[in-house]
Amino acid sequence: LSLSLSLSLSLLSINSHTEDLKSYEVNFAYEEGGGKKQALVKLRVCPECAYKLNYRKIKKLEKKLEKKASKKKSKKKKAKKDKSGSSKKSKRKRRRSDDSENDGGAAE
């Protein structure tokens, strides 16, 4: 009875670890008989090892997303700057045209 109980408990702990496993196909390059060969190998790894396996891709993606976010911020700043700058220019043009109309009317 104690043997079956401990066996079932160990199976439960194994099942809890295998539930989180992810499957990957990885290119495996090796040398055999003096020649280079390749094969696709299926892996089942835990989340921690999956992160290690995809570390470079994850970092590249994070870097790409950071660049995209910083570009959006700079575009927003530029747009805001352009709007404020263009409104000042248009006000100046209006003032100049108003002044020239007033001067032209007085000269007649």
Backbone atoms as SQL, in Angstrom:
CREATE TABLE atoms (id INTEGER PRIMARY KEY, chain TEXT, resi INTEGER, resn TEXT, atom TEXT, x REAL, y REAL, z REAL);
INSERT INTO atoms VALUES
  (1, 'A', 1, 'LEU', 'N', 0.836, -1.194, 0.000),
  (2, 'A', 1, 'LEU', 'CA', 0.000, 0.000, 0.000),
  (3, 'A', 1, 'LEU', 'C', 0.877, 1.252, 0.000),
  (4, 'A', 2, 'SER', 'N', 1.927, 1.287, 0.806),
  (5, 'A', 2, 'SER', 'CA', 2.794, 2.461, 0.854),
  (6, 'A', 2, 'SER', 'C', 3.558, 2.641, -0.450),
  (7, 'A', 3, 'LEU', 'N', 3.909, 1.541, -1.121),
  (8, 'A', 3, 'LEU', 'CA', 4.609, 1.620, -2.392),
  (9, 'A', 3, 'LEU', 'C', 3.724, 2.252, -3.461),
  (10, 'A', 4, 'SER', 'N', 2.463, 1.849, -3.527),
  (11, 'A', 4, 'SER', 'CA', 1.554, 2.404, -4.526),
  (12, 'A', 4, 'SER', 'C', 1.252, 3.876, -4.238),
  (13, 'A', 5, 'LEU', 'N', 1.182, 4.243, -2.968),
  (14, 'A', 5, 'LEU', 'CA', 0.931, 5.635, -2.591),
  (15, 'A', 5, 'LEU', 'C', 2.113, 6.517, -2.991),
  (16, 'A', 6, 'SER', 'N', 3.332, 6.087, -2.698),
  (17, 'A', 6, 'SER', 'CA', 4.502, 6.884, -3.072),
  (18, 'A', 6, 'SER', 'C', 4.668, 6.945, -4.579),
  (19, 'A', 7, 'LEU', 'N', 4.319, 5.850, -5.274),
  (20, 'A', 7, 'LEU', 'CA', 4.405, 5.825, -6.731),
  (21, 'A', 7, 'LEU', 'C', 3.420, 6.814, -7.344),
  (22, 'A', 8, 'SER', 'N', 2.202, 6.846, -6.831),
  (23, 'A', 8, 'SER', 'CA', 1.206, 7.772, -7.365),
  (24, 'A', 8, 'SER', 'C', 1.591, 9.223, -7.057),
  (25, 'A', 9, 'LEU', 'N', 2.187, 9.474, -5.903),
  (26, 'A', 9, 'LEU', 'CA', 2.639, 10.824, -5.582),
  (27, 'A', 9, 'LEU', 'C', 3.764, 11.269, -6.514),
  (28, 'A', 10, 'SER', 'N', 4.690, 10.371, -6.816),
  (29, 'A', 10, 'SER', 'CA', 5.781, 10.736, -7.723),
  (30, 'A', 10, 'SER', 'C', 5.250, 10.978, -9.131),
  (31, 'A', 11, 'LEU', 'N', 4.244, 10.212, -9.552),
  (32, 'A', 11, 'LEU', 'CA', 3.645, 10.438, -10.870),
  (33, 'A', 11, 'LEU', 'C', 2.949, 11.792, -10.913),
  (34, 'A', 12, 'LEU', 'N', 2.314, 12.191, -9.816),
  (35, 'A', 12, 'LEU', 'CA', 1.672, 13.502, -9.757),
  (36, 'A', 12, 'LEU', 'C', 2.693, 14.624, -9.892),
  (37, 'A', 13, 'SER', 'N', 3.826, 14.479, -9.221),
  (38, 'A', 13, 'SER', 'CA', 4.846, 15.524, -9.323),
  (39, 'A', 13, 'SER', 'C', 5.438, 15.579, -10.715),
  (40, 'A', 14, 'ILE', 'N', 5.588, 14.447, -11.381),
  (41, 'A', 14, 'ILE', 'CA', 6.101, 14.430, -12.754),
  (42, 'A', 14, 'ILE', 'C', 5.094, 15.093, -13.682),
  (43, 'A', 15, 'ASN', 'N', 3.811, 14.787, -13.531),
  (44, 'A', 15, 'ASN', 'CA', 2.787, 15.377, -14.388),
  (45, 'A', 15, 'ASN', 'C', 2.717, 16.886, -14.213),
  (46, 'A', 16, 'SER', 'N', 2.909, 17.384, -12.995),
  (47, 'A', 16, 'SER', 'CA', 2.843, 18.825, -12.779),
  (48, 'A', 16, 'SER', 'C', 4.002, 19.525, -13.489),
  (49, 'A', 17, 'HIS', 'N', 5.149, 18.846, -13.627),
  (50, 'A', 17, 'HIS', 'CA', 6.284, 19.438, -14.333),
  (51, 'A', 17, 'HIS', 'C', 6.116, 19.351, -15.851),
  (52, 'A', 18, 'THR', 'N', 5.479, 18.306, -16.337),
  (53, 'A', 18, 'THR', 'CA', 5.350, 18.132, -17.783),
  (54, 'A', 18, 'THR', 'C', 4.233, 18.982, -18.373),
  (55, 'A', 19, 'GLU', 'N', 3.334, 19.495, -17.559),
  (56, 'A', 19, 'GLU', 'CA', 2.243, 20.318, -18.083),
  (57, 'A', 19, 'GLU', 'C', 2.753, 21.626, -18.665),
  (58, 'A', 20, 'ASP', 'N', 3.816, 22.171, -18.122),
  (59, 'A', 20, 'ASP', 'CA', 4.332, 23.462, -18.567),
  (60, 'A', 20, 'ASP', 'C', 5.349, 23.356, -19.696),
  (61, 'A', 21, 'LEU', 'N', 5.638, 22.170, -20.164),
  (62, 'A', 21, 'LEU', 'CA', 6.663, 22.006, -21.191),
  (63, 'A', 21, 'LEU', 'C', 6.173, 22.516, -22.537),
  (64, 'A', 22, 'LYS', 'N', 7.091, 23.104, -23.295),
  (65, 'A', 22, 'LYS', 'CA', 6.801, 23.603, -24.640),
  (66, 'A', 22, 'LYS', 'C', 7.601, 22.793, -25.641),
  (67, 'A', 23, 'SER', 'N', 7.065, 22.621, -26.841),
  (68, 'A', 23, 'SER', 'CA', 7.746, 21.865, -27.888),
  (69, 'A', 23, 'SER', 'C', 8.375, 22.803, -28.904),
  (70, 'A', 24, 'TYR', 'N', 9.581, 22.463, -29.336),
  (71, 'A', 24, 'TYR', 'CA', 10.318, 23.240, -30.336),
  (72, 'A', 24, 'TYR', 'C', 11.003, 22.289, -31.298),
  (73, 'A', 25, 'GLU', 'N', 11.161, 22.732, -32.538),
  (74, 'A', 25, 'GLU', 'CA', 11.994, 22.032, -33.507),
  (75, 'A', 25, 'GLU', 'C', 13.221, 22.897, -33.735),
  (76, 'A', 26, 'VAL', 'N', 14.383, 22.298, -33.546),
  (77, 'A', 26, 'VAL', 'CA', 15.636, 23.050, -33.616),
  (78, 'A', 26, 'VAL', 'C', 16.556, 22.385, -34.627),
  (79, 'A', 27, 'ASN', 'N', 17.231, 23.221, -35.422),
  (80, 'A', 27, 'ASN', 'CA', 18.208, 22.703, -36.366),
  (81, 'A', 27, 'ASN', 'C', 19.455, 22.289, -35.586),
  (82, 'A', 28, 'PHE', 'N', 19.859, 21.050, -35.754),
  (83, 'A', 28, 'PHE', 'CA', 21.013, 20.513, -35.040),
  (84, 'A', 28, 'PHE', 'C', 22.093, 20.178, -36.064),
  (85, 'A', 29, 'ALA', 'N', 23.216, 20.895, -36.005),
  (86, 'A', 29, 'ALA', 'CA', 24.325, 20.654, -36.926),
  (87, 'A', 29, 'ALA', 'C', 25.401, 19.854, -36.211),
  (88, 'A', 30, 'TYR', 'N', 25.952, 18.865, -36.913),
  (89, 'A', 30, 'TYR', 'CA', 26.978, 18.018, -36.317),
  (90, 'A', 30, 'TYR', 'C', 27.906, 17.475, -37.413),
  (91, 'A', 31, 'GLU', 'N', 29.016, 16.911, -36.989),
  (92, 'A', 31, 'GLU', 'CA', 29.971, 16.295, -37.913),
  (93, 'A', 31, 'GLU', 'C', 29.961, 14.787, -37.708),
  (94, 'A', 32, 'GLU', 'N', 29.912, 14.096, -38.827),
  (95, 'A', 32, 'GLU', 'CA', 29.949, 12.638, -38.754),
  (96, 'A', 32, 'GLU', 'C', 30.758, 12.119, -39.940),
  (97, 'A', 33, 'GLY', 'N', 31.767, 11.323, -39.643),
  (98, 'A', 33, 'GLY', 'CA', 32.597, 10.751, -40.711),
  (99, 'A', 33, 'GLY', 'C', 33.346, 11.813, -41.501),
  (100, 'A', 34, 'GLY', 'N', 33.719, 12.902, -40.844),
  (101, 'A', 34, 'GLY', 'CA', 34.464, 13.965, -41.509),
  (102, 'A', 34, 'GLY', 'C', 33.591, 14.924, -42.309),
  (103, 'A', 35, 'GLY', 'N', 32.282, 14.706, -42.349),
  (104, 'A', 35, 'GLY', 'CA', 31.383, 15.598, -43.089),
  (105, 'A', 35, 'GLY', 'C', 30.393, 16.269, -42.166),
  (106, 'A', 36, 'LYS', 'N', 29.951, 17.438, -42.582),
  (107, 'A', 36, 'LYS', 'CA', 28.967, 18.169, -41.783),
  (108, 'A', 36, 'LYS', 'C', 27.567, 17.710, -42.158),
  (109, 'A', 37, 'LYS', 'N', 26.729, 17.530, -41.135),
  (110, 'A', 37, 'LYS', 'CA', 25.345, 17.113, -41.348),
  (111, 'A', 37, 'LYS', 'C', 24.425, 17.976, -40.501),
  (112, 'A', 38, 'GLN', 'N', 23.137, 17.974, -40.892),
  (113, 'A', 38, 'GLN', 'CA', 22.129, 18.717, -40.149),
  (114, 'A', 38, 'GLN', 'C', 20.897, 17.846, -39.963),
  (115, 'A', 39, 'ALA', 'N', 20.182, 18.092, -38.886),
  (116, 'A', 39, 'ALA', 'CA', 18.935, 17.370, -38.632),
  (117, 'A', 39, 'ALA', 'C', 18.026, 18.258, -37.788),
  (118, 'A', 40, 'LEU', 'N', 16.725, 18.137, -38.014),
  (119, 'A', 40, 'LEU', 'CA', 15.751, 18.819, -37.169),
  (120, 'A', 40, 'LEU', 'C', 15.488, 17.949, -35.958),
  (121, 'A', 41, 'VAL', 'N', 15.635, 18.516, -34.785),
  (122, 'A', 41, 'VAL', 'CA', 15.459, 17.781, -33.535),
  (123, 'A', 41, 'VAL', 'C', 14.298, 18.394, -32.775),
  (124, 'A', 42, 'LYS', 'N', 13.420, 17.559, -32.261),
  (125, 'A', 42, 'LYS', 'CA', 12.294, 18.043, -31.460),
  (126, 'A', 42, 'LYS', 'C', 12.718, 18.104, -30.000),
  (127, 'A', 43, 'LEU', 'N', 12.413, 19.231, -29.363),
  (128, 'A', 43, 'LEU', 'CA', 12.752, 19.435, -27.953),
  (129, 'A', 43, 'LEU', 'C', 11.491, 19.682, -27.150),
  (130, 'A', 44, 'ARG', 'N', 11.485, 19.240, -25.918),
  (131, 'A', 44, 'ARG', 'CA', 10.438, 19.586, -24.952),
  (132, 'A', 44, 'ARG', 'C', 11.161, 20.229, -23.790),
  (133, 'A', 45, 'VAL', 'N', 10.891, 21.519, -23.560),
  (134, 'A', 45, 'VAL', 'CA', 11.626, 22.259, -22.535),
  (135, 'A', 45, 'VAL', 'C', 10.670, 23.002, -21.605),
  (136, 'A', 46, 'CYS', 'N', 11.167, 23.263, -20.409),
  (137, 'A', 46, 'CYS', 'CA', 10.407, 24.025, -19.418),
  (138, 'A', 46, 'CYS', 'C', 10.431, 25.510, -19.808),
  (139, 'A', 47, 'PRO', 'N', 9.579, 26.353, -19.223),
  (140, 'A', 47, 'PRO', 'CA', 9.546, 27.781, -19.567),
  (141, 'A', 47, 'PRO', 'C', 10.890, 28.484, -19.391),
  (142, 'A', 48, 'GLU', 'N', 11.629, 28.149, -18.345),
  (143, 'A', 48, 'GLU', 'CA', 12.927, 28.779, -18.107),
  (144, 'A', 48, 'GLU', 'C', 13.912, 28.444, -19.234),
  (145, 'A', 49, 'CYS', 'N', 13.929, 27.177, -19.638),
  (146, 'A', 49, 'CYS', 'CA', 14.831, 26.766, -20.721),
  (147, 'A', 49, 'CYS', 'C', 14.347, 27.309, -22.074),
  (148, 'A', 50, 'ALA', 'N', 13.032, 27.452, -22.233),
  (149, 'A', 50, 'ALA', 'CA', 12.492, 28.025, -23.466),
  (150, 'A', 50, 'ALA', 'C', 12.958, 29.474, -23.608),
  (151, 'A', 51, 'TYR', 'N', 12.987, 30.203, -22.498),
  (152, 'A', 51, 'TYR', 'CA', 13.489, 31.583, -22.514),
  (153, 'A', 51, 'TYR', 'C', 14.961, 31.597, -22.925),
  (154, 'A', 52, 'LYS', 'N', 15.740, 30.682, -22.368),
  (155, 'A', 52, 'LYS', 'CA', 17.164, 30.601, -22.711),
  (156, 'A', 52, 'LYS', 'C', 17.349, 30.247, -24.183),
  (157, 'A', 53, 'LEU', 'N', 16.509, 29.351, -24.682),
  (158, 'A', 53, 'LEU', 'CA', 16.592, 28.918, -26.073),
  (159, 'A', 53, 'LEU', 'C', 16.290, 30.065, -27.035),
  (160, 'A', 54, 'ASN', 'N', 15.367, 30.931, -26.661),
  (161, 'A', 54, 'ASN', 'CA', 14.945, 32.043, -27.526),
  (162, 'A', 54, 'ASN', 'C', 15.477, 33.393, -27.075),
  (163, 'A', 55, 'TYR', 'N', 16.508, 33.426, -26.260),
  (164, 'A', 55, 'TYR', 'CA', 17.017, 34.656, -25.664),
  (165, 'A', 55, 'TYR', 'C', 17.336, 35.724, -26.718),
  (166, 'A', 56, 'ARG', 'N', 18.078, 35.359, -27.748),
  (167, 'A', 56, 'ARG', 'CA', 18.470, 36.342, -28.774),
  (168, 'A', 56, 'ARG', 'C', 17.262, 36.933, -29.486),
  (169, 'A', 57, 'LYS', 'N', 16.323, 36.074, -29.859),
  (170, 'A', 57, 'LYS', 'CA', 15.122, 36.559, -30.552),
  (171, 'A', 57, 'LYS', 'C', 14.312, 37.488, -29.658),
  (172, 'A', 58, 'ILE', 'N', 14.194, 37.134, -28.394),
  (173, 'A', 58, 'ILE', 'CA', 13.438, 37.957, -27.440),
  (174, 'A', 58, 'ILE', 'C', 14.089, 39.325, -27.299),
  (175, 'A', 59, 'LYS', 'N', 15.416, 39.368, -27.162),
  (176, 'A', 59, 'LYS', 'CA', 16.132, 40.635, -26.997),
  (177, 'A', 59, 'LYS', 'C', 16.019, 41.490, -28.255),
  (178, 'A', 60, 'LYS', 'N', 16.118, 40.874, -29.437),
  (179, 'A', 60, 'LYS', 'CA', 15.968, 41.622, -30.691),
  (180, 'A', 60, 'LYS', 'C', 14.575, 42.229, -30.790),
  (181, 'A', 61, 'LEU', 'N', 13.567, 41.448, -30.419),
  (182, 'A', 61, 'LEU', 'CA', 12.193, 41.938, -30.464),
  (183, 'A', 61, 'LEU', 'C', 11.989, 43.085, -29.479),
  (184, 'A', 62, 'GLU', 'N', 12.523, 42.965, -28.268),
  (185, 'A', 62, 'GLU', 'CA', 12.418, 44.039, -27.279),
  (186, 'A', 62, 'GLU', 'C', 13.086, 45.309, -27.786),
  (187, 'A', 63, 'LYS', 'N', 14.260, 45.162, -28.387),
  (188, 'A', 63, 'LYS', 'CA', 14.984, 46.310, -28.911),
  (189, 'A', 63, 'LYS', 'C', 14.198, 46.986, -30.034),
  (190, 'A', 64, 'LYS', 'N', 13.609, 46.169, -30.897),
  (191, 'A', 64, 'LYS', 'CA', 12.811, 46.690, -32.005),
  (192, 'A', 64, 'LYS', 'C', 11.595, 47.461, -31.479),
  (193, 'A', 65, 'LEU', 'N', 10.940, 46.912, -30.468),
  (194, 'A', 65, 'LEU', 'CA', 9.777, 47.577, -29.886),
  (195, 'A', 65, 'LEU', 'C', 10.162, 48.882, -29.191),
  (196, 'A', 66, 'GLU', 'N', 11.324, 48.903, -28.536),
  (197, 'A', 66, 'GLU', 'CA', 11.808, 50.127, -27.894),
  (198, 'A', 66, 'GLU', 'C', 12.070, 51.211, -28.942),
  (199, 'A', 67, 'LYS', 'N', 12.686, 50.835, -30.062),
  (200, 'A', 67, 'LYS', 'CA', 12.954, 51.801, -31.127),
  (201, 'A', 67, 'LYS', 'C', 11.654, 52.362, -31.674),
  (202, 'A', 68, 'LYS', 'N', 10.681, 51.465, -31.867),
  (203, 'A', 68, 'LYS', 'CA', 9.390, 51.886, -32.398),
  (204, 'A', 68, 'LYS', 'C', 8.720, 52.881, -31.455),
  (205, 'A', 69, 'ALA', 'N', 8.781, 52.594, -30.161),
  (206, 'A', 69, 'ALA', 'CA', 8.173, 53.473, -29.158),
  (207, 'A', 69, 'ALA', 'C', 8.870, 54.826, -29.113),
  (208, 'A', 70, 'SER', 'N', 10.190, 54.822, -29.203),
  (209, 'A', 70, 'SER', 'CA', 10.927, 56.086, -29.167),
  (210, 'A', 70, 'SER', 'C', 10.666, 56.903, -30.434),
  (211, 'A', 71, 'LYS', 'N', 10.498, 56.241, -31.575),
  (212, 'A', 71, 'LYS', 'CA', 10.168, 56.952, -32.813),
  (213, 'A', 71, 'LYS', 'C', 8.797, 57.607, -32.701),
  (214, 'A', 72, 'LYS', 'N', 7.839, 56.886, -32.096),
  (215, 'A', 72, 'LYS', 'CA', 6.497, 57.450, -31.917),
  (216, 'A', 72, 'LYS', 'C', 6.557, 58.694, -31.045),
  (217, 'A', 73, 'LYS', 'N', 7.340, 58.621, -29.972),
  (218, 'A', 73, 'LYS', 'CA', 7.466, 59.770, -29.075),
  (219, 'A', 73, 'LYS', 'C', 8.074, 60.954, -29.797),
  (220, 'A', 74, 'SER', 'N', 9.130, 60.703, -30.570),
  (221, 'A', 74, 'SER', 'CA', 9.790, 61.800, -31.275),
  (222, 'A', 74, 'SER', 'C', 8.868, 62.386, -32.345),
  (223, 'A', 75, 'LYS', 'N', 8.069, 61.541, -33.013),
  (224, 'A', 75, 'LYS', 'CA', 7.122, 62.041, -34.011),
  (225, 'A', 75, 'LYS', 'C', 6.057, 62.913, -33.355),
  (226, 'A', 76, 'LYS', 'N', 5.586, 62.487, -32.171),
  (227, 'A', 76, 'LYS', 'CA', 4.578, 63.273, -31.454),
  (228, 'A', 76, 'LYS', 'C', 5.155, 64.625, -31.050),
  (229, 'A', 77, 'LYS', 'N', 6.402, 64.616, -30.571),
  (230, 'A', 77, 'LYS', 'CA', 7.046, 65.866, -30.179),
  (231, 'A', 77, 'LYS', 'C', 7.200, 66.779, -31.385),
  (232, 'A', 78, 'LYS', 'N', 7.624, 66.206, -32.532),
  (233, 'A', 78, 'LYS', 'CA', 7.804, 66.997, -33.754),
  (234, 'A', 78, 'LYS', 'C', 6.474, 67.587, -34.201),
  (235, 'A', 79, 'ALA', 'N', 5.437, 66.760, -34.189),
  (236, 'A', 79, 'ALA', 'CA', 4.119, 67.220, -34.611),
  (237, 'A', 79, 'ALA', 'C', 3.621, 68.339, -33.705),
  (238, 'A', 80, 'LYS', 'N', 3.837, 68.181, -32.424),
  (239, 'A', 80, 'LYS', 'CA', 3.423, 69.199, -31.464),
  (240, 'A', 80, 'LYS', 'C', 4.198, 70.487, -31.705),
  (241, 'A', 81, 'LYS', 'N', 5.496, 70.354, -31.958),
  (242, 'A', 81, 'LYS', 'CA', 6.358, 71.501, -32.204),
  (243, 'A', 81, 'LYS', 'C', 5.948, 72.202, -33.500),
  (244, 'A', 82, 'ASP', 'N', 5.665, 71.393, -34.539),
  (245, 'A', 82, 'ASP', 'CA', 5.256, 71.959, -35.818),
  (246, 'A', 82, 'ASP', 'C', 3.930, 72.692, -35.710),
  (247, 'A', 83, 'LYS', 'N', 2.995, 72.136, -34.963),
  (248, 'A', 83, 'LYS', 'CA', 1.700, 72.792, -34.799),
  (249, 'A', 83, 'LYS', 'C', 1.861, 74.132, -34.109),
  (250, 'A', 84, 'SER', 'N', 2.636, 74.159, -33.047),
  (251, 'A', 84, 'SER', 'CA', 2.817, 75.418, -32.327),
  (252, 'A', 84, 'SER', 'C', 3.601, 76.409, -33.163),
  (253, 'A', 85, 'GLY', 'N', 4.580, 75.941, -33.899),
  (254, 'A', 85, 'GLY', 'CA', 5.383, 76.819, -34.753),
  (255, 'A', 85, 'GLY', 'C', 4.585, 77.346, -35.926),
  (256, 'A', 86, 'SER', 'N', 3.759, 76.506, -36.547),
  (257, 'A', 86, 'SER', 'CA', 2.980, 76.930, -37.708),
  (258, 'A', 86, 'SER', 'C', 1.896, 77.915, -37.304),
  (259, 'A', 87, 'SER', 'N', 1.317, 77.768, -36.136),
  (260, 'A', 87, 'SER', 'CA', 0.285, 78.705, -35.707),
  (261, 'A', 87, 'SER', 'C', 0.890, 80.081, -35.456),
  (262, 'A', 88, 'LYS', 'N', 2.101, 80.131, -34.932),
  (263, 'A', 88, 'LYS', 'CA', 2.771, 81.415, -34.721),
  (264, 'A', 88, 'LYS', 'C', 3.068, 82.076, -36.058),
  (265, 'A', 89, 'LYS', 'N', 3.527, 81.277, -37.024),
  (266, 'A', 89, 'LYS', 'CA', 3.830, 81.833, -38.348),
  (267, 'A', 89, 'LYS', 'C', 2.570, 82.371, -38.993),
  (268, 'A', 90, 'SER', 'N', 1.476, 81.625, -38.896),
  (269, 'A', 90, 'SER', 'CA', 0.241, 82.090, -39.519),
  (270, 'A', 90, 'SER', 'C', -0.263, 83.372, -38.839),
  (271, 'A', 91, 'LYS', 'N', -0.089, 83.491, -37.524),
  (272, 'A', 91, 'LYS', 'CA', -0.470, 84.711, -36.825),
  (273, 'A', 91, 'LYS', 'C', 0.366, 85.879, -37.313),
  (274, 'A', 92, 'ARG', 'N', 1.676, 85.649, -37.515),
  (275, 'A', 92, 'ARG', 'CA', 2.557, 86.701, -38.013),
  (276, 'A', 92, 'ARG', 'C', 2.132, 87.148, -39.399),
  (277, 'A', 93, 'LYS', 'N', 1.808, 86.168, -40.260),
  (278, 'A', 93, 'LYS', 'CA', 1.375, 86.503, -41.618),
  (279, 'A', 93, 'LYS', 'C', 0.093, 87.319, -41.586),
  (280, 'A', 94, 'ARG', 'N', -0.845, 86.914, -40.709),
  (281, 'A', 94, 'ARG', 'CA', -2.094, 87.660, -40.609),
  (282, 'A', 94, 'ARG', 'C', -1.838, 89.089, -40.154),
  (283, 'A', 95, 'ARG', 'N', -0.955, 89.254, -39.175),
  (284, 'A', 95, 'ARG', 'CA', -0.638, 90.597, -38.690),
  (285, 'A', 95, 'ARG', 'C', -0.027, 91.436, -39.799),
  (286, 'A', 96, 'ARG', 'N', 0.909, 90.835, -40.552),
  (287, 'A', 96, 'ARG', 'CA', 1.562, 91.569, -41.637),
  (288, 'A', 96, 'ARG', 'C', 0.546, 91.981, -42.695),
  (289, 'A', 97, 'SER', 'N', -0.343, 91.061, -43.052),
  (290, 'A', 97, 'SER', 'CA', -1.338, 91.392, -44.075),
  (291, 'A', 97, 'SER', 'C', -2.312, 92.445, -43.547),
  (292, 'A', 98, 'ASP', 'N', -2.678, 92.363, -42.263),
  (293, 'A', 98, 'ASP', 'CA', -3.551, 93.375, -41.668),
  (294, 'A', 98, 'ASP', 'C', -2.860, 94.733, -41.658),
  (295, 'A', 99, 'ASP', 'N', -1.571, 94.746, -41.300),
  (296, 'A', 99, 'ASP', 'CA', -0.811, 95.991, -41.266),
  (297, 'A', 99, 'ASP', 'C', -0.700, 96.600, -42.651),
  (298, 'A', 100, 'SER', 'N', -0.443, 95.757, -43.660),
  (299, 'A', 100, 'SER', 'CA', -0.288, 96.285, -45.024),
  (300, 'A', 100, 'SER', 'C', -1.615, 96.810, -45.553),
  (301, 'A', 101, 'GLU', 'N', -2.725, 96.176, -45.196),
  (302, 'A', 101, 'GLU', 'CA', -4.037, 96.667, -45.609),
  (303, 'A', 101, 'GLU', 'C', -4.328, 98.014, -44.963),
  (304, 'A', 102, 'ASN', 'N', -3.990, 98.133, -43.662),
  (305, 'A', 102, 'ASN', 'CA', -4.205, 99.389, -42.963),
  (306, 'A', 102, 'ASN', 'C', -3.352, 100.498, -43.541),
  (307, 'A', 103, 'ASP', 'N', -2.088, 100.184, -43.865),
  (308, 'A', 103, 'ASP', 'CA', -1.198, 101.182, -44.459),
  (309, 'A', 103, 'ASP', 'C', -1.676, 101.574, -45.852),
  (310, 'A', 104, 'GLY', 'N', -2.125, 100.615, -46.603),
  (311, 'A', 104, 'GLY', 'CA', -2.606, 100.874, -47.965),
  (312, 'A', 104, 'GLY', 'C', -3.853, 101.739, -47.945),
  (313, 'A', 105, 'GLY', 'N', -4.700, 101.532, -47.002),
  (314, 'A', 105, 'GLY', 'CA', -5.945, 102.315, -46.899),
  (315, 'A', 105, 'GLY', 'C', -5.652, 103.744, -46.509),
  (316, 'A', 106, 'ALA', 'N', -4.662, 103.998, -45.688),
  (317, 'A', 106, 'ALA', 'CA', -4.327, 105.334, -45.250),
  (318, 'A', 106, 'ALA', 'C', -3.625, 106.120, -46.357),
  (319, 'A', 107, 'ALA', 'N', -2.933, 105.455, -47.225),
  (320, 'A', 107, 'ALA', 'CA', -2.187, 106.122, -48.297),
  (321, 'A', 107, 'ALA', 'C', -3.129, 106.603, -49.359),
  (322, 'A', 108, 'GLU', 'N', -4.288, 105.981, -49.517),
  (323, 'A', 108, 'GLU', 'CA', -5.212, 106.402, -50.568),
  (324, 'A', 108, 'GLU', 'C', -5.885, 107.622, -50.225);
